[in-house]
Amino acid sequence: MIYLDCQATTPLAPEAREEMLRWLGGPETDGFGNPHSTHRLGRSAAAAVELARERVAALFPPGGRVIFTGSATEAINLAMRGTRRQGAIAVSAIEHAAVLDTAQALGRAHILPVDAEGFVQTETPLPDGTAMVCVMQVNNEIGTVQDSAHWAARAKAAGALFLSDAVQAAGKLQVAPADMIAVSAHKLHGPKGIGALWLADGVELDAQITGGGQEGGLRSGTLSPALCAGFGAAAKLALARQEEDAAHMAKLWHRARALFAGWDLNGPEDARWHGNLNIRRVGLDVARLMSDCRDIAFSAGSACASGSGRPSHVLRALGLSDAEAKSSIRLGFGRYTTMESLEAAAAAINYAASQQG
């Protein structure tokens, strides 16, 4: 199987897996303690959690704290539902559904349109009384990298909080400053089932999950030392390898552009994350293509919206027609993607696409 779906998830780094094993202990070990217990096993587990917290915190700007959550979606919901500020929530048209759906559920969504490459234009006005601005740093479908510093400044000038979905940026690019930043472990070669919300100093939220008062009272529930340790190890490794990984992604992306020269690019050529390539071909039947190339893992868009039958809201926001959006595929490269596997996948996909006429 050739894996080219690294925006959906990434394989667990061996270093992260090794770090987790200690905390998956059975009764014959000392790695199964509840990190919220006060005895020796609990204190040992708590120390592992706090080491992981320090490692994850290194992903972010200074001057904040890390709240562990079960996912980035939970982190986003905590940020958006937990704020005490009332007013419009200005969200880009290409945000992940975790942001868009939550803003709409709260009845306060104000959509910021994007151009044909997915950029929110810097002069786009914010509505009066805006309480929060949400512009993701790197888009999960087309790889567009937004000017997060600009939107952080715009939010501050408007007296609003700035929430950044940095799920596709963390560990790959320098995470841009914000008031609140959501990330996920499994998008940077960590385990599934854990994310984090970073809160800048001075930002206060109301808890959305109550009970035991863990995570400073913001997120009740017993933490998994194994998941935390895996997240921490993955974050540490991602930061150590950031330049090396980025160079590898760039080589893969430019080679892929050449291999798929007859396809149209969705998203920008520049100001993008090179681990993502979203392309389209006129008249392409993507479902048939995926069936014909069943030994290659790639996608027709966000895994979170797969099976809906609807065209990608991200591609529609660029101005593409339903037919163009539905004839698009997304290839996601990662640390462990080889040039040889990319070239083999491209040959198979191009051949299968050509057989459709």
ZAROKE-503461 format. One record per residue (C-alpha): residue in one letter; chain; x, y, z. Coordinates in nm, 3 decimals, padded with zeros to 5 digits, always signed. Layout:
@rest = A kette = A u = X v = Y w = Z .
...
***
This chain:
@rest = M kette = A u = +00.000 v = +00.000 w = +00.000 .
@rest = I kette = A u = +00.134 v = +00.344 w = -00.095 .
@rest = Y kette = A u = +00.019 v = +00.602 w = +00.156 .
@rest = L kette = A u = -00.048 v = +00.954 w = +00.023 .
@rest = D kette = A u = -00.309 v = +01.086 w = +00.265 .
@rest = C kette = A u = -00.102 v = +01.266 w = +00.528 .
@rest = Q kette = A u = -00.355 v = +01.546 w = +00.576 .
@rest = A kette = A u = -00.600 v = +01.283 w = +00.705 .
@rest = T kette = A u = -00.350 v = +01.122 w = +00.942 .
@rest = T kette = A u = +00.017 v = +01.033 w = +00.964 .
@rest = P kette = A u = +00.185 v = +00.706 w = +01.063 .
@rest = L kette = A u = +00.300 v = +00.692 w = +01.422 .
@rest = A kette = A u = +00.669 v = +00.777 w = +01.454 .
@rest = P kette = A u = +00.869 v = +00.486 w = +01.599 .
@rest = E kette = A u = +01.009 v = +00.723 w = +01.861 .
@rest = A kette = A u = +00.656 v = +00.814 w = +01.973 .
@rest = R kette = A u = +00.550 v = +00.451 w = +01.987 .
@rest = E kette = A u = +00.852 v = +00.366 w = +02.200 .
@rest = E kette = A u = +00.771 v = +00.648 w = +02.442 .
@rest = M kette = A u = +00.414 v = +00.526 w = +02.474 .
@rest = L kette = A u = +00.495 v = +00.164 w = +02.557 .
@rest = R kette = A u = +00.612 v = +00.240 w = +02.911 .
@rest = W kette = A u = +00.267 v = +00.384 w = +02.992 .
@rest = L kette = A u = +00.064 v = +00.101 w = +02.842 .
@rest = G kette = A u = +00.174 v = -00.125 w = +03.128 .
@rest = G kette = A u = -00.006 v = -00.427 w = +03.266 .
@rest = P kette = A u = -00.023 v = -00.531 w = +03.632 .
@rest = E kette = A u = +00.335 v = -00.655 w = +03.628 .
@rest = T kette = A u = +00.466 v = -00.305 w = +03.547 .
@rest = D kette = A u = +00.455 v = +00.037 w = +03.714 .
@rest = G kette = A u = +00.332 v = +00.226 w = +03.405 .
@rest = F kette = A u = -00.044 v = +00.203 w = +03.452 .
@rest = G kette = A u = -00.095 v = +00.465 w = +03.721 .
@rest = N kette = A u = -00.365 v = +00.731 w = +03.711 .
@rest = P kette = A u = -00.178 v = +01.063 w = +03.670 .
@rest = H kette = A u = -00.426 v = +01.229 w = +03.905 .
@rest = S kette = A u = -00.356 v = +00.991 w = +04.195 .
@rest = T kette = A u = -00.123 v = +01.101 w = +04.473 .
@rest = H kette = A u = +00.064 v = +00.773 w = +04.533 .
@rest = R kette = A u = +00.397 v = +00.688 w = +04.371 .
@rest = L kette = A u = +00.248 v = +00.531 w = +04.056 .
@rest = G kette = A u = +00.024 v = +00.832 w = +04.009 .
@rest = R kette = A u = +00.307 v = +01.079 w = +04.062 .
@rest = S kette = A u = +00.523 v = +00.891 w = +03.810 .
@rest = A kette = A u = +00.245 v = +00.903 w = +03.550 .
@rest = A kette = A u = +00.186 v = +01.273 w = +03.627 .
@rest = A kette = A u = +00.554 v = +01.345 w = +03.568 .
@rest = A kette = A u = +00.528 v = +01.181 w = +03.225 .
@rest = V kette = A u = +00.226 v = +01.397 w = +03.143 .
@rest = E kette = A u = +00.405 v = +01.715 w = +03.246 .
@rest = L kette = A u = +00.714 v = +01.627 w = +03.043 .
@rest = A kette = A u = +00.487 v = +01.574 w = +02.744 .
@rest = R kette = A u = +00.317 v = +01.908 w = +02.813 .
@rest = E kette = A u = +00.655 v = +02.084 w = +02.805 .
@rest = R kette = A u = +00.742 v = +01.918 w = +02.475 .
@rest = V kette = A u = +00.409 v = +02.007 w = +02.316 .
@rest = A kette = A u = +00.435 v = +02.363 w = +02.451 .
@rest = A kette = A u = +00.759 v = +02.402 w = +02.254 .
@rest = L kette = A u = +00.547 v = +02.396 w = +01.935 .
@rest = F kette = A u = +00.388 v = +02.727 w = +02.032 .
@rest = P kette = A u = +00.497 v = +03.086 w = +02.091 .
@rest = P kette = A u = +00.611 v = +03.171 w = +02.445 .
@rest = G kette = A u = +00.363 v = +03.308 w = +02.696 .
@rest = G kette = A u = +00.086 v = +03.052 w = +02.718 .
@rest = R kette = A u = -00.027 v = +02.715 w = +02.850 .
@rest = V kette = A u = -00.122 v = +02.380 w = +02.698 .
@rest = I kette = A u = -00.455 v = +02.215 w = +02.776 .
@rest = F kette = A u = -00.468 v = +01.851 w = +02.664 .
@rest = T kette = A u = -00.791 v = +01.746 w = +02.491 .
@rest = G kette = A u = -00.916 v = +01.437 w = +02.312 .
@rest = S kette = A u = -00.875 v = +01.595 w = +01.967 .
@rest = A kette = A u = -00.828 v = +01.924 w = +01.787 .
@rest = T kette = A u = -01.204 v = +01.931 w = +01.730 .
@rest = E kette = A u = -01.258 v = +01.924 w = +02.107 .
@rest = A kette = A u = -00.995 v = +02.196 w = +02.148 .
@rest = I kette = A u = -01.174 v = +02.415 w = +01.893 .
@rest = N kette = A u = -01.509 v = +02.360 w = +02.062 .
@rest = L kette = A u = -01.361 v = +02.450 w = +02.400 .
@rest = A kette = A u = -01.219 v = +02.770 w = +02.254 .
@rest = M kette = A u = -01.533 v = +02.876 w = +02.067 .
@rest = R kette = A u = -01.795 v = +02.770 w = +02.318 .
@rest = G kette = A u = -01.590 v = +02.854 w = +02.626 .
@rest = T kette = A u = -01.532 v = +03.222 w = +02.555 .
@rest = R kette = A u = -01.745 v = +03.464 w = +02.750 .
@rest = R kette = A u = -01.740 v = +03.724 w = +02.476 .
@rest = Q kette = A u = -02.058 v = +03.776 w = +02.277 .
@rest = G kette = A u = -02.069 v = +03.890 w = +01.916 .
@rest = A kette = A u = -02.000 v = +03.767 w = +01.566 .
@rest = I kette = A u = -01.749 v = +03.489 w = +01.499 .
@rest = A kette = A u = -01.570 v = +03.577 w = +01.175 .
@rest = V kette = A u = -01.449 v = +03.256 w = +01.007 .
@rest = S kette = A u = -01.282 v = +03.201 w = +00.673 .
@rest = A kette = A u = -01.487 v = +03.018 w = +00.411 .
@rest = I kette = A u = -01.230 v = +02.737 w = +00.399 .
@rest = E kette = A u = -01.208 v = +02.656 w = +00.770 .
@rest = H kette = A u = -01.229 v = +02.296 w = +00.884 .
@rest = A kette = A u = -01.583 v = +02.184 w = +00.969 .
@rest = A kette = A u = -01.489 v = +02.187 w = +01.338 .
@rest = V kette = A u = -01.474 v = +02.567 w = +01.317 .
@rest = L kette = A u = -01.745 v = +02.634 w = +01.057 .
@rest = D kette = A u = -02.005 v = +02.402 w = +01.206 .
@rest = T kette = A u = -01.943 v = +02.527 w = +01.559 .
@rest = A kette = A u = -01.973 v = +02.892 w = +01.457 .
@rest = Q kette = A u = -02.297 v = +02.811 w = +01.276 .
@rest = A kette = A u = -02.429 v = +02.605 w = +01.568 .
@rest = L kette = A u = -02.369 v = +02.903 w = +01.793 .
@rest = G kette = A u = -02.568 v = +03.118 w = +01.548 .
@rest = R kette = A u = -02.290 v = +03.375 w = +01.521 .
@rest = A kette = A u = -02.101 v = +03.283 w = +01.203 .
@rest = H kette = A u = -01.980 v = +03.556 w = +00.969 .
@rest = I kette = A u = -01.807 v = +03.409 w = +00.665 .
@rest = L kette = A u = -01.490 v = +03.572 w = +00.532 .
@rest = P kette = A u = -01.463 v = +03.494 w = +00.159 .
@rest = V kette = A u = -01.141 v = +03.375 w = -00.005 .
@rest = D kette = A u = -00.990 v = +03.430 w = -00.349 .
@rest = A kette = A u = -00.925 v = +03.167 w = -00.616 .
@rest = E kette = A u = -00.616 v = +03.041 w = -00.431 .
@rest = G kette = A u = -00.780 v = +03.024 w = -00.089 .
@rest = F kette = A u = -00.643 v = +03.342 w = +00.065 .
@rest = V kette = A u = -00.861 v = +03.561 w = +00.285 .
@rest = Q kette = A u = -00.794 v = +03.905 w = +00.146 .
@rest = T kette = A u = -00.627 v = +04.125 w = +00.405 .
@rest = E kette = A u = -00.865 v = +04.417 w = +00.349 .
@rest = T kette = A u = -01.177 v = +04.206 w = +00.412 .
@rest = P kette = A u = -01.385 v = +04.398 w = +00.670 .
@rest = L kette = A u = -01.488 v = +04.247 w = +01.002 .
@rest = P kette = A u = -01.843 v = +04.304 w = +01.124 .
@rest = D kette = A u = -01.903 v = +04.546 w = +01.409 .
@rest = G kette = A u = -01.888 v = +04.378 w = +01.746 .
@rest = T kette = A u = -01.678 v = +04.083 w = +01.630 .
@rest = A kette = A u = -01.596 v = +03.862 w = +01.929 .
@rest = M kette = A u = -01.366 v = +03.610 w = +01.761 .
@rest = V kette = A u = -01.176 v = +03.570 w = +01.436 .
@rest = C kette = A u = -01.090 v = +03.221 w = +01.308 .
@rest = V kette = A u = -00.845 v = +03.187 w = +01.018 .
@rest = M kette = A u = -00.658 v = +02.858 w = +00.996 .
@rest = Q kette = A u = -00.282 v = +02.877 w = +00.944 .
@rest = V kette = A u = -00.259 v = +02.598 w = +00.684 .
@rest = N kette = A u = -00.559 v = +02.462 w = +00.499 .
@rest = N kette = A u = -00.607 v = +02.087 w = +00.519 .
@rest = E kette = A u = -00.743 v = +02.045 w = +00.165 .
@rest = I kette = A u = -00.538 v = +02.281 w = -00.052 .
@rest = G kette = A u = -00.235 v = +02.371 w = +00.161 .
@rest = T kette = A u = -00.283 v = +02.749 w = +00.154 .
@rest = V kette = A u = -00.078 v = +02.927 w = +00.423 .
@rest = Q kette = A u = -00.260 v = +03.235 w = +00.550 .
@rest = D kette = A u = -00.107 v = +03.556 w = +00.683 .
@rest = S kette = A u = -00.188 v = +03.465 w = +01.042 .
@rest = A kette = A u = +00.006 v = +03.757 w = +01.187 .
@rest = H kette = A u = -00.216 v = +03.997 w = +00.994 .
@rest = W kette = A u = -00.536 v = +03.837 w = +01.119 .
@rest = A kette = A u = -00.409 v = +03.826 w = +01.475 .
@rest = A kette = A u = -00.346 v = +04.201 w = +01.453 .
@rest = R kette = A u = -00.687 v = +04.262 w = +01.293 .
@rest = A kette = A u = -00.859 v = +04.068 w = +01.568 .
@rest = K kette = A u = -00.673 v = +04.257 w = +01.840 .
@rest = A kette = A u = -00.761 v = +04.592 w = +01.680 .
@rest = A kette = A u = -01.126 v = +04.488 w = +01.677 .
@rest = G kette = A u = -01.116 v = +04.382 w = +02.042 .
@rest = A kette = A u = -01.171 v = +04.020 w = +01.941 .
@rest = L kette = A u = -00.995 v = +03.694 w = +02.021 .
@rest = F kette = A u = -00.800 v = +03.521 w = +01.745 .
@rest = L kette = A u = -00.837 v = +03.142 w = +01.720 .
@rest = S kette = A u = -00.593 v = +02.961 w = +01.493 .
@rest = D kette = A u = -00.648 v = +02.606 w = +01.373 .
@rest = A kette = A u = -00.283 v = +02.506 w = +01.341 .
@rest = V kette = A u = -00.347 v = +02.133 w = +01.299 .
@rest = Q kette = A u = -00.170 v = +02.121 w = +00.962 .
@rest = A kette = A u = +00.102 v = +02.366 w = +01.067 .
@rest = A kette = A u = +00.225 v = +02.240 w = +01.404 .
@rest = G kette = A u = +00.560 v = +02.069 w = +01.382 .
@rest = K kette = A u = +00.593 v = +02.161 w = +01.015 .
@rest = L kette = A u = +00.604 v = +02.540 w = +01.017 .
@rest = Q kette = A u = +00.659 v = +02.792 w = +01.292 .
@rest = V kette = A u = +00.320 v = +02.823 w = +01.461 .
@rest = A kette = A u = +00.200 v = +03.182 w = +01.434 .
@rest = P kette = A u = +00.097 v = +03.377 w = +01.746 .
@rest = A kette = A u = -00.271 v = +03.382 w = +01.841 .
@rest = D kette = A u = -00.490 v = +03.400 w = +02.149 .
@rest = M kette = A u = -00.589 v = +03.034 w = +02.113 .
@rest = I kette = A u = -00.432 v = +02.762 w = +01.898 .
@rest = A kette = A u = -00.566 v = +02.412 w = +01.834 .
@rest = V kette = A u = -00.346 v = +02.118 w = +01.731 .
@rest = S kette = A u = -00.371 v = +01.740 w = +01.695 .
@rest = A kette = A u = -00.108 v = +01.475 w = +01.767 .
@rest = H kette = A u = -00.190 v = +01.239 w = +01.483 .
@rest = K kette = A u = -00.121 v = +01.501 w = +01.216 .
@rest = L kette = A u = +00.246 v = +01.519 w = +01.321 .
@rest = H kette = A u = +00.323 v = +01.146 w = +01.358 .
@rest = G kette = A u = +00.178 v = +01.118 w = +01.707 .
@rest = P kette = A u = -00.108 v = +00.899 w = +01.833 .
@rest = K kette = A u = -00.477 v = +00.944 w = +01.758 .
@rest = G kette = A u = -00.709 v = +01.040 w = +02.041 .
@rest = I kette = A u = -00.524 v = +01.341 w = +02.177 .
@rest = G kette = A u = -00.503 v = +01.708 w = +02.084 .
@rest = A kette = A u = -00.430 v = +02.031 w = +02.262 .
@rest = L kette = A u = -00.553 v = +02.385 w = +02.300 .
@rest = W kette = A u = -00.286 v = +02.647 w = +02.365 .
@rest = L kette = A u = -00.411 v = +02.953 w = +02.552 .
@rest = A kette = A u = -00.216 v = +03.277 w = +02.561 .
@rest = D kette = A u = -00.157 v = +03.422 w = +02.905 .
@rest = G kette = A u = -00.462 v = +03.613 w = +03.020 .
@rest = V kette = A u = -00.717 v = +03.428 w = +02.804 .
@rest = E kette = A u = -00.995 v = +03.283 w = +03.020 .
@rest = L kette = A u = -01.250 v = +03.022 w = +02.915 .
@rest = D kette = A u = -01.542 v = +02.842 w = +03.077 .
@rest = A kette = A u = -01.514 v = +02.464 w = +03.096 .
@rest = Q kette = A u = -01.728 v = +02.263 w = +02.855 .
@rest = I kette = A u = -01.661 v = +01.924 w = +03.017 .
@rest = T kette = A u = -01.706 v = +01.925 w = +03.393 .
@rest = G kette = A u = -01.635 v = +01.660 w = +03.653 .
@rest = G kette = A u = -01.296 v = +01.604 w = +03.809 .
@rest = G kette = A u = -01.152 v = +01.947 w = +03.741 .
@rest = Q kette = A u = -00.847 v = +01.826 w = +03.550 .
@rest = E kette = A u = -00.646 v = +02.049 w = +03.316 .
@rest = G kette = A u = -00.681 v = +02.351 w = +03.540 .
@rest = G kette = A u = -01.055 v = +02.299 w = +03.562 .
@rest = L kette = A u = -01.101 v = +02.343 w = +03.186 .
@rest = R kette = A u = -01.122 v = +01.981 w = +03.073 .
@rest = S kette = A u = -01.232 v = +01.717 w = +03.319 .
@rest = G kette = A u = -01.143 v = +01.352 w = +03.261 .
@rest = T kette = A u = -00.849 v = +01.122 w = +03.331 .
@rest = L kette = A u = -00.558 v = +01.190 w = +03.099 .
@rest = S kette = A u = -00.385 v = +00.901 w = +02.922 .
@rest = P kette = A u = -00.012 v = +00.914 w = +03.006 .
@rest = A kette = A u = +00.056 v = +00.696 w = +02.701 .
@rest = L kette = A u = -00.119 v = +00.933 w = +02.460 .
@rest = C kette = A u = +00.040 v = +01.238 w = +02.623 .
@rest = A kette = A u = +00.385 v = +01.078 w = +02.610 .
@rest = G kette = A u = +00.341 v = +00.986 w = +02.244 .
@rest = F kette = A u = +00.226 v = +01.339 w = +02.162 .
@rest = G kette = A u = +00.523 v = +01.486 w = +02.344 .
@rest = A kette = A u = +00.772 v = +01.258 w = +02.171 .
@rest = A kette = A u = +00.620 v = +01.334 w = +01.830 .
@rest = A kette = A u = +00.631 v = +01.709 w = +01.897 .
@rest = K kette = A u = +00.994 v = +01.692 w = +02.008 .
@rest = L kette = A u = +01.089 v = +01.492 w = +01.698 .
@rest = A kette = A u = +00.893 v = +01.721 w = +01.463 .
@rest = L kette = A u = +01.073 v = +02.028 w = +01.593 .
@rest = A kette = A u = +01.413 v = +01.859 w = +01.565 .
@rest = R kette = A u = +01.339 v = +01.751 w = +01.207 .
@rest = Q kette = A u = +01.139 v = +02.054 w = +01.093 .
@rest = E kette = A u = +01.384 v = +02.187 w = +00.837 .
@rest = E kette = A u = +01.476 v = +01.840 w = +00.712 .
@rest = D kette = A u = +01.112 v = +01.739 w = +00.676 .
@rest = A kette = A u = +01.020 v = +02.064 w = +00.500 .
@rest = A kette = A u = +01.300 v = +02.017 w = +00.248 .
@rest = H kette = A u = +01.182 v = +01.661 w = +00.184 .
@rest = M kette = A u = +00.823 v = +01.781 w = +00.130 .
@rest = A kette = A u = +00.939 v = +02.046 w = -00.117 .
@rest = K kette = A u = +01.127 v = +01.788 w = -00.324 .
@rest = L kette = A u = +00.826 v = +01.558 w = -00.331 .
@rest = W kette = A u = +00.587 v = +01.841 w = -00.419 .
@rest = H kette = A u = +00.791 v = +01.972 w = -00.711 .
@rest = R kette = A u = +00.838 v = +01.620 w = -00.843 .
@rest = A kette = A u = +00.465 v = +01.556 w = -00.812 .
@rest = R kette = A u = +00.385 v = +01.875 w = -01.002 .
@rest = A kette = A u = +00.598 v = +01.745 w = -01.287 .
@rest = L kette = A u = +00.445 v = +01.397 w = -01.270 .
@rest = F kette = A u = +00.092 v = +01.541 w = -01.282 .
@rest = A kette = A u = +00.173 v = +01.814 w = -01.535 .
@rest = G kette = A u = -00.154 v = +01.759 w = -01.723 .
@rest = W kette = A u = -00.368 v = +01.826 w = -01.416 .
@rest = D kette = A u = -00.491 v = +02.162 w = -01.287 .
@rest = L kette = A u = -00.374 v = +02.279 w = -00.945 .
@rest = N kette = A u = -00.625 v = +02.372 w = -00.675 .
@rest = G kette = A u = -00.474 v = +02.629 w = -00.442 .
@rest = P kette = A u = -00.160 v = +02.840 w = -00.474 .
@rest = E kette = A u = +00.176 v = +02.760 w = -00.630 .
@rest = D kette = A u = +00.344 v = +02.968 w = -00.360 .
@rest = A kette = A u = +00.263 v = +03.049 w = +00.005 .
@rest = R kette = A u = +00.163 v = +02.689 w = +00.064 .
@rest = W kette = A u = +00.257 v = +02.378 w = +00.258 .
@rest = H kette = A u = +00.437 v = +02.143 w = +00.022 .
@rest = G kette = A u = +00.306 v = +01.831 w = +00.195 .
@rest = N kette = A u = -00.024 v = +01.886 w = +00.013 .
@rest = L kette = A u = -00.114 v = +01.863 w = -00.355 .
@rest = N kette = A u = -00.477 v = +01.907 w = -00.462 .
@rest = I kette = A u = -00.532 v = +01.864 w = -00.836 .
@rest = R kette = A u = -00.819 v = +01.813 w = -01.080 .
@rest = R kette = A u = -00.877 v = +01.668 w = -01.424 .
@rest = V kette = A u = -01.175 v = +01.750 w = -01.643 .
@rest = G kette = A u = -01.441 v = +01.481 w = -01.633 .
@rest = L kette = A u = -01.258 v = +01.264 w = -01.383 .
@rest = D kette = A u = -01.469 v = +01.006 w = -01.198 .
@rest = V kette = A u = -01.288 v = +01.012 w = -00.865 .
@rest = A kette = A u = -01.478 v = +00.718 w = -00.715 .
@rest = R kette = A u = -01.380 v = +00.501 w = -01.012 .
@rest = L kette = A u = -01.022 v = +00.625 w = -00.993 .
@rest = M kette = A u = -00.998 v = +00.534 w = -00.625 .
@rest = S kette = A u = -01.139 v = +00.189 w = -00.700 .
@rest = D kette = A u = -00.892 v = +00.135 w = -00.984 .
@rest = C kette = A u = -00.604 v = +00.252 w = -00.761 .
@rest = R kette = A u = -00.710 v = +00.071 w = -00.445 .
@rest = D kette = A u = -00.348 v = +00.001 w = -00.349 .
@rest = I kette = A u = -00.284 v = +00.375 w = -00.317 .
@rest = A kette = A u = -00.424 v = +00.572 w = -00.023 .
@rest = F kette = A u = -00.527 v = +00.921 w = -00.135 .
@rest = S kette = A u = -00.845 v = +01.120 w = -00.096 .
@rest = A kette = A u = -01.111 v = +01.326 w = -00.263 .
@rest = G kette = A u = -01.097 v = +01.588 w = +00.014 .
@rest = S kette = A u = -01.117 v = +01.607 w = +00.391 .
@rest = A kette = A u = -01.150 v = +01.269 w = +00.561 .
@rest = C kette = A u = -01.391 v = +01.432 w = +00.805 .
@rest = A kette = A u = -01.639 v = +01.495 w = +00.521 .
@rest = S kette = A u = -01.584 v = +01.173 w = +00.326 .
@rest = G kette = A u = -01.900 v = +00.990 w = +00.234 .
@rest = S kette = A u = -02.118 v = +01.301 w = +00.246 .
@rest = G kette = A u = -02.156 v = +01.309 w = -00.133 .
@rest = R kette = A u = -02.129 v = +01.687 w = -00.125 .
@rest = P kette = A u = -01.857 v = +01.872 w = -00.317 .
@rest = S kette = A u = -01.580 v = +02.014 w = -00.101 .
@rest = H kette = A u = -01.681 v = +02.344 w = +00.059 .
@rest = V kette = A u = -01.317 v = +02.449 w = +00.033 .
@rest = L kette = A u = -01.301 v = +02.397 w = -00.344 .
@rest = R kette = A u = -01.642 v = +02.559 w = -00.392 .
@rest = A kette = A u = -01.518 v = +02.862 w = -00.195 .
@rest = L kette = A u = -01.238 v = +02.901 w = -00.452 .
@rest = G kette = A u = -01.502 v = +02.946 w = -00.721 .
@rest = L kette = A u = -01.486 v = +02.595 w = -00.865 .
@rest = S kette = A u = -01.805 v = +02.440 w = -00.999 .
@rest = D kette = A u = -01.952 v = +02.128 w = -00.842 .
@rest = A kette = A u = -01.819 v = +01.926 w = -01.136 .
@rest = E kette = A u = -01.467 v = +02.068 w = -01.094 .
@rest = A kette = A u = -01.471 v = +02.008 w = -00.721 .
@rest = K kette = A u = -01.589 v = +01.650 w = -00.769 .
@rest = S kette = A u = -01.312 v = +01.582 w = -01.024 .
@rest = S kette = A u = -01.037 v = +01.673 w = -00.775 .
@rest = I kette = A u = -00.806 v = +01.455 w = -00.568 .
@rest = R kette = A u = -00.579 v = +01.533 w = -00.275 .
@rest = L kette = A u = -00.235 v = +01.382 w = -00.230 .
@rest = G kette = A u = -00.066 v = +01.423 w = +00.108 .
@rest = F kette = A u = +00.306 v = +01.363 w = +00.157 .
@rest = G kette = A u = +00.480 v = +01.295 w = +00.484 .
@rest = R kette = A u = +00.813 v = +01.227 w = +00.651 .
@rest = Y kette = A u = +00.812 v = +00.862 w = +00.546 .
@rest = T kette = A u = +00.695 v = +00.914 w = +00.186 .
@rest = T kette = A u = +00.969 v = +00.811 w = -00.057 .
@rest = M kette = A u = +01.031 v = +00.949 w = -00.403 .
@rest = E kette = A u = +01.002 v = +00.597 w = -00.542 .
@rest = S kette = A u = +00.656 v = +00.543 w = -00.390 .
@rest = L kette = A u = +00.538 v = +00.881 w = -00.518 .
@rest = E kette = A u = +00.655 v = +00.804 w = -00.871 .
@rest = A kette = A u = +00.491 v = +00.461 w = -00.865 .
@rest = A kette = A u = +00.164 v = +00.611 w = -00.739 .
@rest = A kette = A u = +00.169 v = +00.885 w = -01.000 .
@rest = A kette = A u = +00.219 v = +00.632 w = -01.279 .
@rest = A kette = A u = -00.075 v = +00.424 w = -01.158 .
@rest = I kette = A u = -00.306 v = +00.723 w = -01.104 .
@rest = N kette = A u = -00.221 v = +00.880 w = -01.441 .
@rest = Y kette = A u = -00.276 v = +00.550 w = -01.620 .
@rest = A kette = A u = -00.610 v = +00.486 w = -01.448 .
@rest = A kette = A u = -00.725 v = +00.841 w = -01.520 .
@rest = S kette = A u = -00.628 v = +00.810 w = -01.888 .
@rest = Q kette = A u = -00.846 v = +00.500 w = -01.921 .
@rest = Q kette = A u = -01.150 v = +00.708 w = -01.837 .
@rest = G kette = A u = -01.116 v = +00.888 w = -02.168 .
***
